[in-house]
Amino acid sequence: MTSDATGSGMTRRSFLRASTVLSAGVAAIAAGLAPLRKIGQFSSVDEFLQKYYKELTPEEMKAVLARIEDEVQRQYGIRPHVRDYRPMNGVEFVYALNLTRCVGCRMCVHACVAENNQSRNPEIQYIRVLKMPNDGTFDVDKGDHNYAPKSVPQAGSFYMPVQCHQCKNPPCVKVCPVKATWQEADGITVIDYNWCIGCRYCEAACPYYARRFNFTDPSIPPDQLNLNMSYLGNRPRRKGVMEKCHFCIQRTRAGRYPSCVEVCPTGSRKFGNILDPDSEVSYILTNKRVLVLKAELGTLPRFFYYFDI
């Protein structure tokens, strides 16, 4: 037997043996991915082998975004524009919701569904609007989000929308075994759908019932697809992963309001940068009667409720 020209000591036979093993390994991976593709878990070997979000180089992220655009085009017949929107310096987003003015119309719910490419059948909703008894309670377990009157508001009730509260001390992040969810510098807790294993620990840990799980393949009509997409935001999700409100990253990190804020007919919803002392949310938190849900849990929400008086 002879060594190769590099003097490494590898013979032709050992090289061929190693190549055969490598080929078998690749074939095994491809075979293993085949059933996963059938249930929508992974669309390619590249997706299956994708690195952790925080470890991706700019060049690798560019390739990932292009792959997602290709996948969406294959599935829906139309090409989106997918970006990786990063936090802006000097920004910490908070939300303020005026319980005096909310009338329970649910326009925010439907605007959120349309903006964030949520499944239509079954429909996944990030926002729940609760009809609460007007007896001074803020116990969400006493709320009804299935109300269906001919018109709103109804006498004897007030309305309290609930969504992800973007906690400073998020219990959902602590329980994720694979670090698929984390909190970013601007206060938004995000989910990497490619890294999520669907264990639903985060759903169980959230005291605000804010996380949603895709039990079936999401369904979105192609003509209703929002083509302005974010990697950590509103790109289409697959079956078997968690998702939730992310303050419309594709809008807010580009200097726009969340869709629910823009559509609210009563101006109940306010959003902005708490680090800016001149922002509307800074004024509200300084001058209005403000509360957070389940303050005793120490989650420190960035989602505040307030009243006109």
C-alpha positions as CSV (number, residue, x, y, z in Angstrom):
1,M,0.0,0.0,0.0
2,T,1.2,3.5,-0.8
3,S,0.6,6.8,1.0
4,D,-1.0,9.8,-0.8
5,A,1.1,12.6,-2.2
6,T,0.6,14.8,0.9
7,G,2.3,12.3,3.2
8,S,-0.7,12.1,5.4
9,G,-0.5,8.3,5.6
10,M,-4.0,7.8,4.1
11,T,-4.1,5.0,1.6
12,R,-6.4,4.8,-1.4
13,R,-8.3,2.0,0.3
14,S,-8.8,4.0,3.6
15,F,-9.8,7.1,1.6
16,L,-12.4,5.1,-0.3
17,R,-13.7,3.6,2.9
18,A,-14.0,7.0,4.5
19,S,-15.8,8.4,1.5
20,T,-18.2,5.4,1.6
21,V,-19.0,6.1,5.2
22,L,-19.5,9.8,4.6
23,S,-21.9,9.1,1.7
24,A,-23.8,6.7,3.8
25,G,-24.1,9.3,6.6
26,V,-25.4,11.9,4.2
27,A,-27.9,9.4,2.8
28,A,-29.0,8.5,6.3
29,I,-29.6,12.2,7.1
30,A,-31.6,12.7,3.9
31,A,-33.6,9.6,4.7
32,G,-34.2,10.8,8.2
33,L,-35.4,14.1,7.0
34,A,-37.9,12.7,4.5
35,P,-40.7,12.0,7.0
36,L,-40.1,15.3,8.7
37,R,-40.6,17.1,5.3
38,K,-43.9,15.3,4.9
39,I,-45.3,16.9,8.1
40,G,-43.8,20.3,7.3
41,Q,-41.0,20.2,9.9
42,F,-38.0,20.9,7.5
43,S,-38.0,21.7,3.9
44,S,-34.3,20.9,3.2
45,V,-31.1,19.6,4.7
46,D,-29.8,23.2,4.8
47,E,-32.7,24.1,7.1
48,F,-32.2,21.1,9.3
49,L,-28.5,21.9,9.7
50,Q,-28.9,25.6,10.1
51,K,-26.8,27.1,12.9
52,Y,-28.2,28.9,16.0
53,Y,-29.5,32.4,15.2
54,K,-26.9,34.1,17.4
55,E,-24.1,32.2,15.8
56,L,-24.9,33.1,12.2
57,T,-22.5,35.3,10.3
58,P,-24.0,38.1,8.1
59,E,-23.2,36.0,5.1
60,E,-24.9,33.0,6.5
61,M,-27.9,35.0,7.5
62,K,-28.1,36.4,4.0
63,A,-28.2,32.8,2.6
64,V,-30.9,31.8,5.2
65,L,-33.1,34.7,4.2
66,A,-32.8,33.8,0.5
67,R,-33.7,30.2,1.3
68,I,-36.8,31.3,3.2
69,E,-37.8,33.5,0.3
70,D,-37.4,30.5,-2.0
71,E,-39.5,28.3,0.3
72,V,-42.3,30.8,0.5
73,Q,-42.3,31.3,-3.2
74,R,-42.5,27.5,-3.8
75,Q,-45.4,27.2,-1.3
76,Y,-47.4,30.3,-2.1
77,G,-46.4,31.1,-5.7
78,I,-45.3,34.6,-4.8
79,R,-41.9,35.9,-3.6
80,P,-41.7,37.8,-0.3
81,H,-39.0,40.2,1.0
82,V,-37.5,38.7,4.2
83,R,-35.2,40.7,6.4
84,D,-33.5,40.2,9.7
85,Y,-34.6,43.3,11.6
86,R,-32.2,44.0,14.6
87,P,-32.9,46.2,17.7
88,M,-32.2,49.9,17.4
89,N,-29.8,51.5,19.8
90,G,-31.3,53.6,22.6
91,V,-34.7,52.0,22.3
92,E,-36.8,50.0,24.8
93,F,-40.4,49.4,23.5
94,V,-43.4,49.5,25.9
95,Y,-47.1,49.3,25.3
96,A,-49.8,51.3,27.1
97,L,-53.5,50.4,26.7
98,N,-56.4,52.7,27.8
99,L,-59.0,50.6,29.5
100,T,-61.3,53.6,29.7
101,R,-61.6,53.8,25.9
102,C,-61.4,50.2,24.6
103,V,-64.8,49.2,23.3
104,G,-64.0,45.5,22.6
105,C,-64.4,45.8,18.8
106,R,-61.6,43.3,18.1
107,M,-60.3,45.2,15.1
108,C,-56.8,44.9,16.7
109,V,-57.2,41.1,16.7
110,H,-57.9,40.9,13.0
111,A,-55.3,43.4,12.0
112,C,-52.7,41.4,13.9
113,V,-53.7,38.2,12.1
114,A,-53.4,39.9,8.7
115,E,-50.1,41.6,9.5
116,N,-48.3,38.7,11.0
117,N,-49.3,35.9,8.6
118,Q,-51.1,33.9,11.2
119,S,-52.9,30.7,10.2
120,R,-56.5,31.4,9.0
121,N,-57.7,27.8,9.3
122,P,-57.4,27.1,12.1
123,E,-57.1,30.8,12.9
124,I,-54.3,31.7,15.4
125,Q,-54.8,34.9,17.3
126,Y,-52.1,36.6,19.4
127,I,-54.5,39.1,21.0
128,R,-57.4,38.0,23.2
129,V,-59.9,40.7,24.1
130,L,-61.6,39.8,27.3
131,K,-65.0,41.1,28.3
132,M,-64.7,41.7,32.0
133,P,-67.4,42.2,34.7
134,N,-67.5,45.8,35.8
135,D,-66.9,44.9,39.4
136,G,-63.4,46.1,39.9
137,T,-61.7,42.7,39.1
138,F,-58.7,42.3,36.8
139,D,-58.7,38.5,37.2
140,V,-58.3,37.2,33.6
141,D,-60.0,33.9,34.5
142,K,-63.2,35.9,34.9
143,G,-63.0,37.3,31.4
144,D,-64.9,36.0,28.4
145,H,-63.1,36.2,25.0
146,N,-65.9,34.4,23.1
147,Y,-68.5,37.2,23.5
148,A,-70.6,37.8,20.4
149,P,-73.1,40.6,20.9
150,K,-74.8,42.5,18.1
151,S,-72.9,45.6,19.1
152,V,-70.2,46.7,21.5
153,P,-69.6,48.0,24.1
154,Q,-72.1,46.3,26.4
155,A,-73.3,47.8,29.6
156,G,-72.0,46.4,32.8
157,S,-68.7,45.3,31.3
158,F,-65.3,46.7,30.3
159,Y,-62.8,45.2,27.8
160,M,-59.2,44.2,28.5
161,P,-57.1,43.0,25.6
162,V,-54.3,40.6,26.6
163,Q,-51.2,39.6,24.5
164,C,-47.6,39.0,25.1
165,H,-46.5,41.4,27.9
166,Q,-42.8,41.4,26.8
167,C,-41.7,40.9,30.5
168,K,-38.4,42.1,31.7
169,N,-38.2,38.9,33.8
170,P,-39.8,36.5,31.3
171,P,-40.6,33.0,32.7
172,C,-41.0,31.6,29.2
173,V,-37.3,32.3,28.4
174,K,-36.1,30.6,31.6
175,V,-37.8,27.3,30.8
176,C,-36.9,26.9,27.1
177,P,-34.5,23.9,27.0
178,V,-32.9,24.8,23.7
179,K,-32.8,28.6,24.0
180,A,-35.2,29.1,21.1
181,T,-36.7,32.1,22.8
182,W,-34.9,35.0,24.3
183,Q,-35.2,38.7,25.2
184,E,-33.5,41.3,23.0
185,A,-32.1,44.7,23.8
186,D,-35.2,46.6,22.8
187,G,-37.3,44.6,25.2
188,I,-38.9,42.2,22.7
189,T,-39.0,38.5,23.5
190,V,-38.5,36.6,20.3
191,I,-38.8,33.0,19.0
192,D,-36.5,31.4,16.4
193,Y,-39.0,29.1,14.7
194,N,-36.2,27.0,13.2
195,W,-34.7,26.3,16.6
196,C,-38.0,25.6,18.5
197,I,-38.7,22.0,19.2
198,G,-42.4,22.5,20.2
199,C,-42.1,21.2,23.8
200,R,-44.6,23.9,24.9
201,Y,-42.8,24.6,28.2
202,C,-42.9,28.3,27.4
203,E,-46.7,28.1,26.9
204,A,-47.1,26.5,30.3
205,A,-44.8,29.1,32.0
206,C,-46.5,32.2,30.6
207,P,-49.0,33.6,33.2
208,Y,-50.7,35.7,30.5
209,Y,-51.7,32.8,28.1
210,A,-49.8,34.6,25.4
211,R,-48.2,31.8,23.4
212,R,-49.7,29.8,20.6
213,F,-48.8,26.3,19.3
214,N,-49.3,25.2,15.7
215,F,-51.0,21.8,16.1
216,T,-51.7,21.6,12.3
217,D,-50.1,22.9,9.1
218,P,-50.9,26.6,9.1
219,S,-53.2,27.8,6.3
220,I,-52.9,31.2,4.7
221,P,-54.5,32.2,1.4
222,P,-51.7,33.4,-1.0
223,D,-53.6,36.6,-1.7
224,Q,-53.6,37.4,2.0
225,L,-49.9,36.9,2.6
226,N,-48.0,39.9,4.0
227,L,-44.9,39.9,1.8
228,N,-42.9,42.2,4.2
229,M,-41.5,39.6,6.5
230,S,-39.0,39.3,9.4
231,Y,-37.0,36.3,10.3
232,L,-37.9,36.6,14.0
233,G,-41.3,37.9,13.3
234,N,-44.1,37.3,10.7
235,R,-42.5,34.8,8.2
236,P,-44.7,31.7,7.8
237,R,-44.3,29.2,10.7
238,R,-44.4,25.5,10.4
239,K,-46.5,22.9,12.2
240,G,-45.2,22.0,15.7
241,V,-43.7,25.3,16.8
242,M,-44.6,28.1,19.2
243,E,-45.4,31.7,18.2
244,K,-46.7,34.8,19.8
245,C,-46.9,38.6,19.6
246,H,-43.5,40.2,18.9
247,F,-44.6,43.9,18.7
248,C,-44.7,43.6,14.9
249,I,-40.9,43.5,14.6
250,Q,-41.1,44.0,10.8
251,R,-42.8,47.4,11.5
252,T,-41.6,48.7,14.8
253,R,-37.9,48.1,14.2
254,A,-38.4,50.0,10.9
255,G,-39.9,53.0,12.8
256,R,-43.6,52.2,12.4
257,Y,-46.3,51.4,14.9
258,P,-47.7,47.9,15.4
259,S,-50.7,47.1,13.2
260,C,-53.0,46.9,16.2
261,V,-52.1,50.5,17.2
262,E,-52.8,51.9,13.8
263,V,-56.1,50.2,13.4
264,C,-57.6,51.0,16.8
265,P,-60.7,53.2,16.2
266,T,-60.7,54.7,19.7
267,G,-57.0,55.4,20.2
268,S,-56.8,53.1,23.1
269,R,-53.5,51.7,22.1
270,K,-50.2,53.5,22.6
271,F,-46.7,52.3,21.8
272,G,-43.3,53.8,21.9
273,N,-39.8,54.1,23.4
274,I,-39.7,54.4,27.2
275,L,-36.1,55.6,27.0
276,D,-37.3,58.8,25.3
277,P,-38.6,61.1,28.0
278,D,-40.7,63.0,25.4
279,S,-42.5,60.0,24.1
280,E,-46.2,59.5,24.6
281,V,-45.7,56.3,26.6
282,S,-43.3,58.1,28.9
283,Y,-45.9,60.7,29.6
284,I,-48.6,58.1,30.2
285,L,-46.5,56.1,32.7
286,T,-45.6,59.3,34.5
287,N,-49.0,61.0,34.7
288,K,-51.7,58.3,34.4
289,R,-53.1,55.7,36.8
290,V,-51.2,52.7,35.6
291,L,-51.4,49.0,36.4
292,V,-49.9,45.7,35.2
293,L,-51.5,42.2,35.3
294,K,-50.3,39.8,38.0
295,A,-47.7,42.2,39.4
296,E,-47.2,39.9,42.3
297,L,-45.4,37.4,40.0
298,G,-42.5,39.7,39.5
299,T,-42.5,39.3,35.7
300,L,-42.2,43.1,35.2
301,P,-44.3,43.5,32.1
302,R,-43.7,46.1,29.5
303,F,-47.4,46.1,28.7
304,F,-49.3,48.6,30.9
305,Y,-52.9,49.4,31.4
306,Y,-54.2,52.8,32.3
307,F,-57.2,55.0,32.7
308,D,-58.2,58.5,31.6
309,I,-58.8,59.5,35.2
